[in-house]
Amino acid sequence: MFKNALAGTVALLLVTSSSALAQAGLTSNVATVALTATKNPTLTVSPNASTATLASITDNSNANNFTPVSVTTAWNLTAGSSVRLIGWFATPAQALVNGTDLIPSSKVEGRVGATAYAPFSAAAVGGVGVAAGSLQLFSQAVAAGSYFGTRTDQLDLRLNLAGTTTMAGDYTGTLNLQAIVQ
């Protein structure tokens, strides 16, 4: 009986081991996972200072220069033909206010680089800015090879008060800077 049990155990081991050997190297089906990732386009404007100052206003002069502001515009796009930087005042008739005394945006001038000063008195550009209170500061061409870029410009601002007298006091206002892709 012991001999029969031993023979049965050996036979079972042989069947099990040959079944295990037959499964070695067996592979499953190939399962796949599709990967998708999206990088959204970006467009940013970053001034190096939140305040530009003019120490003393001189009436009847265009030599009223504010401290310059460095502005960095960066873009990572998928389309468009230009990046434009627009400066604008929300209420053109009141670009700078001192109580009830007002300096309109047409008396505030700006420029980037060596371009001529121009007043903030143009129309909005592509929905950026307001009528009679905007100025395009630059237009940078972009295309497939330049959809990713950055530029830093010095923004010069001044009051052109030729023919204008102002009341004494502190005048404050907010210039908005906004870029647009067209």
Secondary structure as GFF3:
##gff-version 3
##sequence-region A 1 182
A	DSSP	alpha_helix	2	23	.	.	.	ID=ss1
A	DSSP	beta_strand	42	47	.	.	.	ID=ss2
A	DSSP	beta_strand	64	65	.	.	.	ID=ss3
A	DSSP	beta_strand	69	76	.	.	.	ID=ss4
A	DSSP	beta_strand	82	88	.	.	.	ID=ss5
A	DSSP	three_ten_helix	92	94	.	.	.	ID=ss6
A	DSSP	beta_strand	96	98	.	.	.	ID=ss7
A	DSSP	beta_strand	101	103	.	.	.	ID=ss8
A	DSSP	three_ten_helix	105	107	.	.	.	ID=ss9
A	DSSP	beta_strand	108	112	.	.	.	ID=ss10
A	DSSP	beta_strand	118	119	.	.	.	ID=ss11
A	DSSP	beta_strand	134	141	.	.	.	ID=ss12
A	DSSP	three_ten_helix	144	146	.	.	.	ID=ss13
A	DSSP	beta_strand	148	159	.	.	.	ID=ss14
A	DSSP	beta_strand	176	181	.	.	.	ID=ss15
###
